[in-house]
Amino acid sequence: MPREHDGQGSINAVKITITPRRVTVFFSAVIVALTIVHGVGQFSRFYLGDGYLYGLVPMFTFGSEHNVPAYYSALAMVFCAILLAIIAIGERKREAPGAGYWWGLVAVFLFLAFDEALALHERIIAPTQMLLGVSGDRYFVWILPYAMVMLVIAVPYARFMLSLPAGTRRRFILAAVVFLSGAVGLEIVGGLYYESVGEGNILFVIVESLEDLLEMAGIVIFIHALMYHICTEFGELQIRIAATP
């Protein structure tokens, strides 16, 4: 953290340098730590016969709601929204035509963060089941209304994606593929497995764990992509806290 001094030796400014690599390593390290604690908890649950372990198991189990992994994911999405807002402000200042698309993504990620923290999608399961006339065991039907909204959003955003620099676009696509592989792909696999076998076995836990890992990895890739975009398009990001206006 370099410091700048005036001629009399007093501190004029404190600069904190944040690079895409450092941020990516930080978020990746958090995911690794969460995975290790989750693994210890599941080992205790299935091999030691202790499914609580001083509260460690429910507090760190992947695939559960209102616990540490869920809140971490929500905070990571909020961080994405902050980065998207920074880009939107930068685009507006240089009067670029696509600033509105970035603000739209801010709204999407704030909603996803609230959904992750408060499990909002759980509240639409029962109405969707009633509307489709499907079994009450099919909890993954919440994907259908979300997928419809996603398709509606994808139409206007297709041109936006094509307008992005090639490096940013590739990273965005990679992040989306990884995230949706977990959030949609493994969610369906886990739901079907739950219907046929149940959830109180290690194979179901593995599927749920991989689902959450892919979602978290997709968000980290997206964070890296956003910071890469900021660096390549704006040079650097400066945040100043000044004593005078």
C-alpha positions as CSV (number, residue, x, y, z in Angstrom):
1,M,0.0,0.0,0.0
2,P,2.2,2.9,-1.2
3,R,1.9,6.3,0.5
4,E,2.6,9.7,-1.0
5,H,4.2,12.5,1.1
6,D,4.5,16.2,0.7
7,G,7.8,18.0,1.2
8,Q,7.4,18.2,5.0
9,G,6.9,14.4,5.4
10,S,3.1,14.4,6.1
11,I,0.9,11.9,4.4
12,N,-1.0,13.3,1.4
13,A,-2.7,10.1,0.1
14,V,-3.0,6.4,0.7
15,K,-3.4,4.2,-2.4
16,I,-4.7,0.7,-2.4
17,T,-4.1,-1.2,-5.6
18,I,-6.6,-3.9,-6.4
19,T,-5.9,-6.1,-9.5
20,P,-8.2,-8.7,-11.2
21,R,-5.7,-11.4,-10.2
22,R,-5.8,-10.5,-6.5
23,V,-9.6,-10.3,-6.3
24,T,-9.9,-13.6,-8.2
25,V,-7.4,-15.3,-5.8
26,F,-9.3,-13.9,-2.8
27,F,-12.7,-15.1,-3.9
28,S,-11.3,-18.4,-5.0
29,A,-9.6,-18.9,-1.6
30,V,-12.9,-18.2,0.1
31,I,-14.6,-20.9,-2.0
32,V,-11.8,-23.4,-1.2
33,A,-12.2,-22.7,2.5
34,L,-16.0,-23.1,2.4
35,T,-15.6,-26.3,0.4
36,I,-13.1,-27.8,3.0
37,V,-15.4,-26.9,5.9
38,H,-18.4,-28.3,4.0
39,G,-16.5,-31.5,3.3
40,V,-15.5,-31.9,7.0
41,G,-19.2,-31.5,7.9
42,Q,-20.4,-34.1,5.4
43,F,-17.7,-36.5,6.6
44,S,-19.0,-36.1,10.1
45,R,-22.5,-36.6,8.9
46,F,-22.0,-39.7,6.9
47,Y,-19.0,-41.4,8.5
48,L,-19.0,-40.3,12.1
49,G,-22.8,-40.2,12.5
50,D,-22.9,-36.6,13.7
51,G,-25.0,-34.5,11.5
52,Y,-24.7,-31.4,13.6
53,L,-21.1,-31.1,14.9
54,Y,-21.6,-28.1,17.1
55,G,-23.7,-26.4,14.3
56,L,-20.9,-26.7,11.7
57,V,-22.8,-29.0,9.4
58,P,-26.0,-26.9,8.9
59,M,-24.0,-23.7,8.9
60,F,-21.7,-24.7,6.1
61,T,-23.7,-27.3,4.1
62,F,-23.8,-26.5,0.3
63,G,-27.3,-26.5,-1.2
64,S,-28.9,-25.2,2.0
65,E,-30.6,-21.8,2.5
66,H,-29.8,-19.2,5.1
67,N,-26.3,-20.3,5.9
68,V,-22.7,-19.2,5.3
69,P,-22.3,-20.5,1.7
70,A,-25.6,-18.9,0.7
71,Y,-24.8,-15.6,2.2
72,Y,-21.3,-15.7,0.7
73,S,-22.9,-16.2,-2.8
74,A,-25.2,-13.3,-2.2
75,L,-22.4,-11.0,-1.2
76,A,-20.3,-12.1,-4.3
77,M,-23.3,-11.2,-6.4
78,V,-23.6,-7.8,-4.7
79,F,-19.9,-7.3,-5.5
80,C,-20.7,-8.0,-9.2
81,A,-23.5,-5.4,-9.0
82,I,-21.0,-2.8,-7.6
83,L,-18.5,-3.5,-10.4
84,L,-21.3,-3.3,-13.0
85,A,-22.4,0.0,-11.6
86,I,-18.9,1.3,-11.8
87,I,-18.8,0.3,-15.5
88,A,-22.2,1.9,-16.1
89,I,-21.0,5.2,-14.5
90,G,-17.9,5.1,-16.7
91,E,-19.9,4.4,-19.8
92,R,-22.2,7.2,-19.0
93,K,-19.4,9.7,-18.4
94,R,-17.9,8.9,-21.8
95,E,-21.4,9.1,-23.3
96,A,-21.3,5.5,-24.6
97,P,-24.7,4.2,-26.0
98,G,-24.6,1.0,-23.9
99,A,-24.7,2.4,-20.4
100,G,-28.4,1.3,-20.0
101,Y,-27.5,-2.3,-20.5
102,W,-24.9,-2.2,-17.7
103,W,-27.5,-0.7,-15.3
104,G,-29.9,-3.5,-16.4
105,L,-27.3,-6.0,-15.3
106,V,-26.9,-4.2,-12.0
107,A,-30.6,-4.8,-11.4
108,V,-30.3,-8.5,-12.4
109,F,-27.5,-9.2,-10.0
110,L,-29.0,-7.3,-7.1
111,F,-32.1,-9.5,-7.6
112,L,-30.0,-12.6,-7.7
113,A,-28.3,-11.6,-4.5
114,F,-31.6,-11.1,-2.7
115,D,-32.9,-14.4,-4.1
116,E,-29.8,-16.2,-2.9
117,A,-29.9,-14.6,0.6
118,L,-33.7,-14.9,1.1
119,A,-34.5,-17.9,-1.0
120,L,-37.1,-16.0,-3.0
121,H,-37.4,-18.8,-5.6
122,E,-38.7,-21.1,-2.9
123,R,-41.9,-19.0,-2.8
124,I,-42.8,-19.6,-6.4
125,I,-42.4,-23.4,-6.3
126,A,-46.0,-24.1,-5.1
127,P,-47.7,-21.7,-7.5
128,T,-45.7,-23.0,-10.4
129,Q,-46.6,-26.6,-9.4
130,M,-50.3,-25.7,-9.3
131,L,-50.1,-23.9,-12.6
132,L,-48.4,-26.8,-14.4
133,G,-50.3,-29.5,-12.5
134,V,-47.2,-31.4,-11.5
135,S,-46.2,-33.4,-8.5
136,G,-45.3,-31.6,-5.3
137,D,-42.0,-33.5,-5.3
138,R,-40.8,-31.5,-8.3
139,Y,-39.2,-28.6,-6.4
140,F,-37.0,-27.6,-9.4
141,V,-40.0,-26.3,-11.4
142,W,-39.0,-22.8,-10.2
143,I,-36.5,-23.0,-13.1
144,L,-39.3,-22.6,-15.7
145,P,-40.4,-19.0,-14.8
146,Y,-36.8,-18.0,-14.3
147,A,-35.9,-19.4,-17.7
148,M,-38.7,-17.6,-19.3
149,V,-37.6,-14.3,-17.8
150,M,-34.0,-15.1,-18.8
151,L,-35.0,-15.7,-22.4
152,V,-36.9,-12.4,-22.5
153,I,-33.8,-10.6,-21.2
154,A,-31.5,-12.5,-23.6
155,V,-33.2,-11.1,-26.8
156,P,-32.2,-7.4,-26.3
157,Y,-28.9,-8.3,-24.7
158,A,-27.8,-10.4,-27.7
159,R,-26.7,-7.2,-29.6
160,F,-25.1,-5.9,-26.4
161,M,-23.0,-9.0,-26.1
162,L,-21.8,-8.7,-29.7
163,S,-20.8,-5.1,-29.1
164,L,-18.5,-6.0,-26.2
165,P,-14.7,-6.3,-26.8
166,A,-13.8,-9.9,-27.7
167,G,-11.9,-10.6,-24.5
168,T,-14.7,-9.4,-22.3
169,R,-17.3,-11.3,-24.3
170,R,-15.4,-14.6,-24.1
171,R,-15.1,-14.2,-20.3
172,F,-18.8,-13.4,-20.0
173,I,-19.8,-16.4,-22.0
174,L,-17.5,-18.7,-20.0
175,A,-18.9,-17.3,-16.7
176,A,-22.5,-17.9,-17.9
177,V,-21.8,-21.4,-19.1
178,V,-20.2,-22.4,-15.8
179,F,-22.8,-20.7,-13.6
180,L,-25.8,-22.1,-15.6
181,S,-24.3,-25.6,-15.6
182,G,-24.8,-25.6,-11.9
183,A,-27.8,-23.4,-11.4
184,V,-29.8,-25.1,-14.2
185,G,-28.1,-28.3,-15.3
186,L,-27.2,-29.9,-11.9
187,E,-30.3,-28.4,-10.3
188,I,-32.4,-30.5,-12.7
189,V,-30.2,-33.6,-12.2
190,G,-30.4,-33.2,-8.4
191,G,-34.2,-32.7,-8.6
192,L,-34.7,-35.8,-10.6
193,Y,-32.5,-37.8,-8.3
194,Y,-34.3,-36.5,-5.3
195,E,-37.6,-37.6,-6.8
196,S,-36.4,-41.2,-7.5
197,V,-34.1,-41.9,-4.6
198,G,-34.3,-39.1,-2.0
199,E,-31.8,-36.7,-0.4
200,G,-30.4,-38.5,2.6
201,N,-27.5,-40.1,0.8
202,I,-24.0,-39.1,-0.2
203,L,-24.6,-39.1,-3.9
204,F,-27.3,-36.5,-3.6
205,V,-24.9,-34.4,-1.5
206,I,-22.2,-34.6,-4.1
207,V,-24.6,-33.4,-6.8
208,E,-25.7,-30.5,-4.7
209,S,-22.1,-29.7,-3.8
210,L,-21.1,-29.6,-7.4
211,E,-24.1,-27.4,-8.2
212,D,-23.1,-24.8,-5.7
213,L,-19.4,-25.0,-6.6
214,L,-20.2,-24.3,-10.3
215,E,-22.4,-21.4,-9.4
216,M,-19.7,-19.9,-7.1
217,A,-17.0,-20.5,-9.8
218,G,-19.1,-18.9,-12.4
219,I,-19.5,-15.8,-10.3
220,V,-15.7,-15.6,-9.7
221,I,-15.1,-15.9,-13.4
222,F,-17.6,-13.1,-14.0
223,I,-16.0,-10.9,-11.3
224,H,-12.6,-11.4,-13.1
225,A,-14.3,-10.5,-16.4
226,L,-15.7,-7.3,-15.0
227,M,-12.4,-6.2,-13.5
228,Y,-10.6,-7.2,-16.7
229,H,-13.1,-5.0,-18.6
230,I,-12.5,-2.0,-16.2
231,C,-8.8,-2.3,-16.7
232,T,-8.9,-2.6,-20.5
233,E,-11.6,0.0,-21.1
234,F,-10.8,2.6,-18.4
235,G,-7.2,2.0,-17.5
236,E,-7.7,2.0,-13.8
237,L,-10.3,2.7,-11.1
238,Q,-9.7,5.4,-8.6
239,I,-11.8,5.9,-5.5
240,R,-11.0,9.1,-3.5
241,I,-12.2,10.0,0.0
242,A,-11.6,13.7,0.2
243,A,-11.8,16.0,3.2
244,T,-13.1,18.8,1.0
245,P,-15.6,18.7,-1.9
